[in-house]
Amino acid sequence: MLQDHLQETYQYLFDQAHLALQQGGSMRPFGAGTRRTGETIEARVETRPGDDGAAPHIQGLIAGFRQEDAEHGLIAAGLVFDAAVEDGGTVFSRALCFHLEAANGRALQVIVPYDMRVGAVIEFAEPAIEEVLPEVFTAAAAT
C-alpha cells in the first residue's frame, strides 16, 4: 500500500490524466505535489520549440519540484505521462506512467495500461507498481 500522501498525489494525477484522455487532447507530462502545509500544487512545464517528447517536460518538472521543495517544502511529488508500452520491441498498449516520491526518499513507478473504447470510454488494466530511485528528493538535489 502506498503511503497516504503518495496515494493522494497518485489519485490526483490519475484523475487529471483520465480527464485529459477523455477530452481527447494530447497529454503533455504534468505533475502535482503536496507542500508541508498540506496544500496541493500542480506543475506544468513549457519547453523550448524543438524539444520533442516527454524527456524535456520530465526534466523540467523534476527541476521545478526541487525548487518548490527548497522554497516551500514538499512532502510528496509526482508526475505522469502517456506512453506506449512495449514488449520485445512490439507496442501492445498505451499506458499512464507515474513517478511518485515522498520526502522520506521512497520513490515508486506506477504503470497503468489502458485501451480507448468507443465513446471516449477508457478501460484501465491493473497497475504495476515498483520501487525506483528518487529523482526529486535526493542528497544530490539538496546541494
Rosetta constraint file for C-alpha pairs under 8 A:
AtomPair CA 2 CA 6 HARMONIC 5.94 0.50
AtomPair CA 2 CA 7 HARMONIC 5.46 0.50
AtomPair CA 3 CA 7 HARMONIC 6.04 0.50
AtomPair CA 4 CA 8 HARMONIC 6.12 0.50
AtomPair CA 5 CA 9 HARMONIC 6.13 0.50
AtomPair CA 5 CA 34 HARMONIC 7.49 0.50
AtomPair CA 5 CA 75 HARMONIC 7.53 0.50
AtomPair CA 5 CA 76 HARMONIC 6.31 0.50
AtomPair CA 5 CA 102 HARMONIC 7.60 0.50
AtomPair CA 6 CA 10 HARMONIC 6.04 0.50
AtomPair CA 6 CA 76 HARMONIC 6.26 0.50
AtomPair CA 6 CA 77 HARMONIC 7.77 0.50
AtomPair CA 6 CA 100 HARMONIC 6.53 0.50
AtomPair CA 6 CA 101 HARMONIC 6.85 0.50
AtomPair CA 6 CA 102 HARMONIC 6.55 0.50
AtomPair CA 7 CA 11 HARMONIC 6.05 0.50
AtomPair CA 8 CA 12 HARMONIC 6.15 0.50
AtomPair CA 9 CA 13 HARMONIC 6.20 0.50
AtomPair CA 9 CA 32 HARMONIC 6.51 0.50
AtomPair CA 9 CA 33 HARMONIC 6.42 0.50
AtomPair CA 9 CA 34 HARMONIC 7.33 0.50
AtomPair CA 9 CA 76 HARMONIC 7.18 0.50
AtomPair CA 9 CA 77 HARMONIC 6.98 0.50
AtomPair CA 9 CA 78 HARMONIC 6.49 0.50
AtomPair CA 9 CA 100 HARMONIC 7.63 0.50
AtomPair CA 10 CA 14 HARMONIC 5.92 0.50
AtomPair CA 10 CA 78 HARMONIC 7.13 0.50
AtomPair CA 10 CA 98 HARMONIC 7.57 0.50
AtomPair CA 10 CA 100 HARMONIC 7.14 0.50
AtomPair CA 11 CA 15 HARMONIC 6.02 0.50
AtomPair CA 12 CA 16 HARMONIC 6.27 0.50
AtomPair CA 12 CA 32 HARMONIC 7.60 0.50
AtomPair CA 13 CA 17 HARMONIC 6.00 0.50
AtomPair CA 13 CA 31 HARMONIC 6.92 0.50
AtomPair CA 13 CA 32 HARMONIC 6.73 0.50
AtomPair CA 13 CA 78 HARMONIC 7.73 0.50
AtomPair CA 13 CA 79 HARMONIC 7.18 0.50
AtomPair CA 13 CA 80 HARMONIC 6.65 0.50
AtomPair CA 14 CA 18 HARMONIC 5.92 0.50
AtomPair CA 14 CA 80 HARMONIC 7.93 0.50
AtomPair CA 15 CA 19 HARMONIC 6.21 0.50
AtomPair CA 16 CA 20 HARMONIC 6.28 0.50
AtomPair CA 17 CA 21 HARMONIC 6.20 0.50
AtomPair CA 17 CA 27 HARMONIC 7.45 0.50
AtomPair CA 17 CA 80 HARMONIC 7.56 0.50
AtomPair CA 17 CA 96 HARMONIC 7.85 0.50
AtomPair CA 18 CA 22 HARMONIC 6.20 0.50
AtomPair CA 19 CA 23 HARMONIC 6.25 0.50
AtomPair CA 20 CA 24 HARMONIC 6.51 0.50
AtomPair CA 20 CA 25 HARMONIC 6.22 0.50
AtomPair CA 20 CA 26 HARMONIC 7.59 0.50
AtomPair CA 20 CA 27 HARMONIC 6.40 0.50
AtomPair CA 21 CA 25 HARMONIC 6.46 0.50
AtomPair CA 21 CA 26 HARMONIC 7.59 0.50
AtomPair CA 21 CA 27 HARMONIC 7.15 0.50
AtomPair CA 22 CA 120 HARMONIC 5.37 0.50
AtomPair CA 22 CA 121 HARMONIC 7.10 0.50
AtomPair CA 22 CA 122 HARMONIC 7.33 0.50
AtomPair CA 23 CA 120 HARMONIC 7.66 0.50
AtomPair CA 24 CA 120 HARMONIC 7.64 0.50
AtomPair CA 27 CA 81 HARMONIC 7.14 0.50
AtomPair CA 27 CA 82 HARMONIC 6.70 0.50
AtomPair CA 28 CA 54 HARMONIC 7.18 0.50
AtomPair CA 28 CA 57 HARMONIC 7.61 0.50
AtomPair CA 28 CA 81 HARMONIC 6.49 0.50
AtomPair CA 28 CA 82 HARMONIC 7.59 0.50
AtomPair CA 29 CA 44 HARMONIC 7.36 0.50
AtomPair CA 29 CA 54 HARMONIC 6.36 0.50
AtomPair CA 29 CA 57 HARMONIC 6.05 0.50
AtomPair CA 29 CA 58 HARMONIC 6.62 0.50
AtomPair CA 29 CA 79 HARMONIC 6.86 0.50
AtomPair CA 29 CA 80 HARMONIC 5.53 0.50
AtomPair CA 29 CA 81 HARMONIC 4.39 0.50
AtomPair CA 29 CA 82 HARMONIC 7.27 0.50
AtomPair CA 30 CA 42 HARMONIC 7.68 0.50
AtomPair CA 30 CA 43 HARMONIC 5.81 0.50
AtomPair CA 30 CA 44 HARMONIC 4.90 0.50
AtomPair CA 30 CA 45 HARMONIC 7.19 0.50
AtomPair CA 30 CA 57 HARMONIC 7.63 0.50
AtomPair CA 30 CA 58 HARMONIC 7.83 0.50
AtomPair CA 30 CA 61 HARMONIC 7.17 0.50
AtomPair CA 30 CA 79 HARMONIC 5.52 0.50
AtomPair CA 30 CA 80 HARMONIC 5.77 0.50
AtomPair CA 30 CA 81 HARMONIC 6.91 0.50
AtomPair CA 31 CA 42 HARMONIC 5.80 0.50
AtomPair CA 31 CA 43 HARMONIC 4.76 0.50
AtomPair CA 31 CA 44 HARMONIC 6.41 0.50
AtomPair CA 31 CA 61 HARMONIC 6.78 0.50
AtomPair CA 31 CA 77 HARMONIC 7.33 0.50
AtomPair CA 31 CA 78 HARMONIC 5.41 0.50
AtomPair CA 31 CA 79 HARMONIC 3.87 0.50
AtomPair CA 31 CA 80 HARMONIC 6.18 0.50
AtomPair CA 32 CA 40 HARMONIC 6.94 0.50
AtomPair CA 32 CA 41 HARMONIC 5.44 0.50
AtomPair CA 32 CA 42 HARMONIC 4.25 0.50
AtomPair CA 32 CA 43 HARMONIC 5.54 0.50
AtomPair CA 32 CA 77 HARMONIC 5.85 0.50
AtomPair CA 32 CA 78 HARMONIC 5.51 0.50
AtomPair CA 32 CA 79 HARMONIC 6.36 0.50
AtomPair CA 33 CA 40 HARMONIC 5.68 0.50
AtomPair CA 33 CA 41 HARMONIC 5.23 0.50
AtomPair CA 33 CA 42 HARMONIC 6.51 0.50
AtomPair CA 33 CA 43 HARMONIC 7.86 0.50
AtomPair CA 33 CA 65 HARMONIC 7.80 0.50
AtomPair CA 33 CA 74 HARMONIC 6.87 0.50
AtomPair CA 33 CA 75 HARMONIC 7.61 0.50
AtomPair CA 33 CA 76 HARMONIC 5.34 0.50
AtomPair CA 33 CA 77 HARMONIC 4.05 0.50
AtomPair CA 33 CA 78 HARMONIC 6.15 0.50
AtomPair CA 34 CA 38 HARMONIC 5.83 0.50
AtomPair CA 34 CA 39 HARMONIC 5.60 0.50
AtomPair CA 34 CA 40 HARMONIC 4.59 0.50
AtomPair CA 34 CA 41 HARMONIC 6.22 0.50
AtomPair CA 34 CA 74 HARMONIC 5.65 0.50
AtomPair CA 34 CA 75 HARMONIC 5.73 0.50
AtomPair CA 34 CA 76 HARMONIC 5.19 0.50
AtomPair CA 34 CA 77 HARMONIC 6.47 0.50
AtomPair CA 35 CA 39 HARMONIC 5.28 0.50
AtomPair CA 35 CA 40 HARMONIC 6.44 0.50
AtomPair CA 35 CA 41 HARMONIC 7.44 0.50
AtomPair CA 35 CA 69 HARMONIC 7.86 0.50
AtomPair CA 35 CA 72 HARMONIC 6.79 0.50
AtomPair CA 35 CA 73 HARMONIC 5.69 0.50
AtomPair CA 35 CA 74 HARMONIC 4.16 0.50
AtomPair CA 35 CA 75 HARMONIC 5.78 0.50
AtomPair CA 35 CA 76 HARMONIC 7.27 0.50
AtomPair CA 36 CA 72 HARMONIC 7.63 0.50
AtomPair CA 36 CA 73 HARMONIC 5.65 0.50
AtomPair CA 36 CA 74 HARMONIC 5.31 0.50
AtomPair CA 36 CA 75 HARMONIC 5.59 0.50
AtomPair CA 43 CA 61 HARMONIC 6.74 0.50
AtomPair CA 43 CA 64 HARMONIC 7.73 0.50
AtomPair CA 44 CA 57 HARMONIC 7.93 0.50
AtomPair CA 44 CA 61 HARMONIC 6.82 0.50
AtomPair CA 45 CA 57 HARMONIC 5.80 0.50
AtomPair CA 45 CA 60 HARMONIC 6.12 0.50
AtomPair CA 45 CA 61 HARMONIC 6.37 0.50
AtomPair CA 46 CA 57 HARMONIC 7.25 0.50
AtomPair CA 47 CA 51 HARMONIC 6.23 0.50
AtomPair CA 47 CA 56 HARMONIC 6.63 0.50
AtomPair CA 47 CA 57 HARMONIC 6.55 0.50
AtomPair CA 47 CA 60 HARMONIC 7.99 0.50
AtomPair CA 51 CA 56 HARMONIC 6.37 0.50
AtomPair CA 52 CA 56 HARMONIC 7.43 0.50
AtomPair CA 53 CA 57 HARMONIC 7.81 0.50
AtomPair CA 54 CA 58 HARMONIC 6.11 0.50
AtomPair CA 54 CA 81 HARMONIC 7.18 0.50
AtomPair CA 55 CA 59 HARMONIC 6.08 0.50
AtomPair CA 56 CA 60 HARMONIC 6.10 0.50
AtomPair CA 57 CA 61 HARMONIC 6.09 0.50
AtomPair CA 58 CA 62 HARMONIC 6.18 0.50
AtomPair CA 58 CA 79 HARMONIC 7.64 0.50
AtomPair CA 59 CA 63 HARMONIC 6.22 0.50
AtomPair CA 60 CA 64 HARMONIC 6.05 0.50
AtomPair CA 61 CA 65 HARMONIC 6.12 0.50
AtomPair CA 61 CA 79 HARMONIC 7.53 0.50
AtomPair CA 62 CA 66 HARMONIC 6.26 0.50
AtomPair CA 62 CA 135 HARMONIC 6.94 0.50
AtomPair CA 62 CA 136 HARMONIC 5.77 0.50
AtomPair CA 63 CA 67 HARMONIC 6.32 0.50
AtomPair CA 63 CA 136 HARMONIC 7.65 0.50
AtomPair CA 64 CA 68 HARMONIC 6.06 0.50
AtomPair CA 65 CA 69 HARMONIC 5.99 0.50
AtomPair CA 65 CA 77 HARMONIC 6.99 0.50
AtomPair CA 65 CA 136 HARMONIC 6.52 0.50
AtomPair CA 66 CA 70 HARMONIC 6.23 0.50
AtomPair CA 66 CA 136 HARMONIC 5.81 0.50
AtomPair CA 66 CA 137 HARMONIC 7.34 0.50
AtomPair CA 66 CA 141 HARMONIC 6.80 0.50
AtomPair CA 67 CA 71 HARMONIC 6.17 0.50
AtomPair CA 68 CA 72 HARMONIC 5.64 0.50
AtomPair CA 68 CA 73 HARMONIC 6.56 0.50
AtomPair CA 68 CA 74 HARMONIC 7.10 0.50
AtomPair CA 69 CA 73 HARMONIC 4.06 0.50
AtomPair CA 69 CA 74 HARMONIC 4.88 0.50
AtomPair CA 74 CA 103 HARMONIC 6.80 0.50
AtomPair CA 75 CA 102 HARMONIC 5.71 0.50
AtomPair CA 75 CA 103 HARMONIC 4.87 0.50
AtomPair CA 75 CA 104 HARMONIC 7.90 0.50
AtomPair CA 76 CA 100 HARMONIC 7.45 0.50
AtomPair CA 76 CA 101 HARMONIC 5.57 0.50
AtomPair CA 76 CA 102 HARMONIC 4.37 0.50
AtomPair CA 76 CA 103 HARMONIC 5.85 0.50
AtomPair CA 77 CA 100 HARMONIC 5.91 0.50
AtomPair CA 77 CA 101 HARMONIC 5.33 0.50
AtomPair CA 77 CA 102 HARMONIC 6.59 0.50
AtomPair CA 77 CA 136 HARMONIC 7.68 0.50
AtomPair CA 78 CA 98 HARMONIC 6.90 0.50
AtomPair CA 78 CA 99 HARMONIC 5.38 0.50
AtomPair CA 78 CA 100 HARMONIC 4.15 0.50
AtomPair CA 78 CA 101 HARMONIC 6.07 0.50
AtomPair CA 79 CA 98 HARMONIC 5.62 0.50
AtomPair CA 79 CA 99 HARMONIC 5.41 0.50
AtomPair CA 79 CA 100 HARMONIC 6.63 0.50
AtomPair CA 80 CA 96 HARMONIC 6.63 0.50
AtomPair CA 80 CA 97 HARMONIC 5.45 0.50
AtomPair CA 80 CA 98 HARMONIC 4.42 0.50
AtomPair CA 80 CA 99 HARMONIC 6.55 0.50
AtomPair CA 81 CA 96 HARMONIC 5.82 0.50
AtomPair CA 81 CA 97 HARMONIC 5.37 0.50
AtomPair CA 81 CA 98 HARMONIC 6.75 0.50
AtomPair CA 82 CA 94 HARMONIC 7.18 0.50
AtomPair CA 82 CA 95 HARMONIC 5.86 0.50
AtomPair CA 82 CA 96 HARMONIC 4.75 0.50
AtomPair CA 82 CA 97 HARMONIC 6.17 0.50
AtomPair CA 83 CA 94 HARMONIC 5.75 0.50
AtomPair CA 83 CA 95 HARMONIC 5.39 0.50
AtomPair CA 83 CA 96 HARMONIC 6.37 0.50
AtomPair CA 83 CA 97 HARMONIC 6.85 0.50
AtomPair CA 84 CA 91 HARMONIC 6.30 0.50
AtomPair CA 84 CA 92 HARMONIC 7.56 0.50
AtomPair CA 84 CA 93 HARMONIC 5.90 0.50
AtomPair CA 84 CA 94 HARMONIC 4.50 0.50
AtomPair CA 84 CA 95 HARMONIC 6.06 0.50
AtomPair CA 85 CA 91 HARMONIC 5.75 0.50
AtomPair CA 85 CA 92 HARMONIC 6.17 0.50
AtomPair CA 85 CA 93 HARMONIC 5.27 0.50
AtomPair CA 85 CA 94 HARMONIC 5.70 0.50
AtomPair CA 85 CA 95 HARMONIC 6.26 0.50
AtomPair CA 85 CA 113 HARMONIC 7.55 0.50
AtomPair CA 86 CA 90 HARMONIC 5.24 0.50
AtomPair CA 86 CA 91 HARMONIC 4.36 0.50
AtomPair CA 86 CA 92 HARMONIC 5.97 0.50
AtomPair CA 86 CA 93 HARMONIC 7.33 0.50
AtomPair CA 87 CA 91 HARMONIC 6.55 0.50
AtomPair CA 87 CA 92 HARMONIC 7.14 0.50
AtomPair CA 93 CA 113 HARMONIC 6.25 0.50
AtomPair CA 93 CA 114 HARMONIC 6.67 0.50
AtomPair CA 93 CA 115 HARMONIC 6.98 0.50
AtomPair CA 94 CA 113 HARMONIC 5.58 0.50
AtomPair CA 94 CA 114 HARMONIC 5.63 0.50
AtomPair CA 94 CA 115 HARMONIC 6.72 0.50
AtomPair CA 95 CA 111 HARMONIC 6.34 0.50
AtomPair CA 95 CA 112 HARMONIC 5.17 0.50
AtomPair CA 95 CA 113 HARMONIC 3.88 0.50
AtomPair CA 95 CA 114 HARMONIC 5.52 0.50
AtomPair CA 96 CA 111 HARMONIC 5.87 0.50
AtomPair CA 96 CA 112 HARMONIC 5.13 0.50
AtomPair CA 96 CA 113 HARMONIC 6.34 0.50
AtomPair CA 96 CA 114 HARMONIC 7.61 0.50
AtomPair CA 97 CA 109 HARMONIC 7.26 0.50
AtomPair CA 97 CA 110 HARMONIC 5.92 0.50
AtomPair CA 97 CA 111 HARMONIC 4.67 0.50
AtomPair CA 97 CA 112 HARMONIC 6.48 0.50
AtomPair CA 98 CA 108 HARMONIC 7.96 0.50
AtomPair CA 98 CA 109 HARMONIC 5.60 0.50
AtomPair CA 98 CA 110 HARMONIC 4.99 0.50
AtomPair CA 98 CA 111 HARMONIC 6.34 0.50
AtomPair CA 99 CA 107 HARMONIC 7.24 0.50
AtomPair CA 99 CA 108 HARMONIC 5.88 0.50
AtomPair CA 99 CA 109 HARMONIC 4.73 0.50
AtomPair CA 99 CA 110 HARMONIC 6.58 0.50
AtomPair CA 100 CA 107 HARMONIC 5.58 0.50
AtomPair CA 100 CA 108 HARMONIC 5.18 0.50
AtomPair CA 100 CA 109 HARMONIC 6.39 0.50
AtomPair CA 100 CA 110 HARMONIC 7.95 0.50
AtomPair CA 101 CA 105 HARMONIC 6.84 0.50
AtomPair CA 101 CA 106 HARMONIC 5.70 0.50
AtomPair CA 101 CA 107 HARMONIC 4.29 0.50
AtomPair CA 101 CA 108 HARMONIC 6.41 0.50
AtomPair CA 101 CA 134 HARMONIC 6.51 0.50
AtomPair CA 101 CA 136 HARMONIC 7.23 0.50
AtomPair CA 101 CA 137 HARMONIC 7.33 0.50
AtomPair CA 102 CA 106 HARMONIC 5.35 0.50
AtomPair CA 102 CA 107 HARMONIC 6.47 0.50
AtomPair CA 102 CA 137 HARMONIC 7.42 0.50
AtomPair CA 103 CA 137 HARMONIC 5.73 0.50
AtomPair CA 104 CA 137 HARMONIC 7.71 0.50
AtomPair CA 105 CA 134 HARMONIC 6.31 0.50
AtomPair CA 105 CA 137 HARMONIC 5.99 0.50
AtomPair CA 105 CA 138 HARMONIC 7.03 0.50
AtomPair CA 106 CA 131 HARMONIC 7.56 0.50
AtomPair CA 106 CA 133 HARMONIC 7.83 0.50
AtomPair CA 106 CA 134 HARMONIC 6.78 0.50
AtomPair CA 107 CA 131 HARMONIC 5.80 0.50
AtomPair CA 107 CA 132 HARMONIC 5.39 0.50
AtomPair CA 107 CA 133 HARMONIC 5.96 0.50
AtomPair CA 107 CA 134 HARMONIC 5.12 0.50
AtomPair CA 108 CA 129 HARMONIC 6.75 0.50
AtomPair CA 108 CA 130 HARMONIC 5.63 0.50
AtomPair CA 108 CA 131 HARMONIC 4.48 0.50
AtomPair CA 108 CA 132 HARMONIC 5.35 0.50
AtomPair CA 108 CA 133 HARMONIC 7.87 0.50
AtomPair CA 109 CA 129 HARMONIC 5.70 0.50
AtomPair CA 109 CA 130 HARMONIC 5.40 0.50
AtomPair CA 109 CA 131 HARMONIC 6.26 0.50
AtomPair CA 109 CA 132 HARMONIC 6.29 0.50
AtomPair CA 110 CA 127 HARMONIC 6.28 0.50
AtomPair CA 110 CA 128 HARMONIC 5.59 0.50
AtomPair CA 110 CA 129 HARMONIC 4.55 0.50
AtomPair CA 110 CA 130 HARMONIC 6.71 0.50
AtomPair CA 111 CA 127 HARMONIC 5.45 0.50
AtomPair CA 111 CA 128 HARMONIC 5.18 0.50
AtomPair CA 111 CA 129 HARMONIC 6.62 0.50
AtomPair CA 112 CA 124 HARMONIC 6.65 0.50
AtomPair CA 112 CA 125 HARMONIC 6.17 0.50
AtomPair CA 112 CA 126 HARMONIC 6.39 0.50
AtomPair CA 112 CA 127 HARMONIC 4.45 0.50
AtomPair CA 112 CA 128 HARMONIC 6.58 0.50
AtomPair CA 113 CA 124 HARMONIC 5.94 0.50
AtomPair CA 113 CA 125 HARMONIC 5.35 0.50
AtomPair CA 113 CA 126 HARMONIC 7.40 0.50
AtomPair CA 113 CA 127 HARMONIC 7.12 0.50
AtomPair CA 114 CA 122 HARMONIC 6.62 0.50
AtomPair CA 114 CA 123 HARMONIC 5.43 0.50
AtomPair CA 114 CA 124 HARMONIC 4.28 0.50
AtomPair CA 114 CA 125 HARMONIC 5.80 0.50
AtomPair CA 115 CA 122 HARMONIC 5.80 0.50
AtomPair CA 115 CA 123 HARMONIC 5.25 0.50
AtomPair CA 115 CA 124 HARMONIC 6.62 0.50
AtomPair CA 116 CA 120 HARMONIC 6.59 0.50
AtomPair CA 116 CA 121 HARMONIC 6.04 0.50
AtomPair CA 116 CA 122 HARMONIC 4.72 0.50
AtomPair CA 116 CA 123 HARMONIC 6.43 0.50
AtomPair CA 117 CA 121 HARMONIC 4.92 0.50
AtomPair CA 117 CA 122 HARMONIC 5.78 0.50
AtomPair CA 117 CA 123 HARMONIC 7.09 0.50
AtomPair CA 134 CA 138 HARMONIC 6.25 0.50
AtomPair CA 136 CA 141 HARMONIC 6.86 0.50
AtomPair CA 137 CA 141 HARMONIC 6.63 0.50
AtomPair CA 137 CA 142 HARMONIC 7.85 0.50
AtomPair CA 138 CA 142 HARMONIC 6.70 0.50
AtomPair CA 139 CA 143 HARMONIC 6.96 0.50
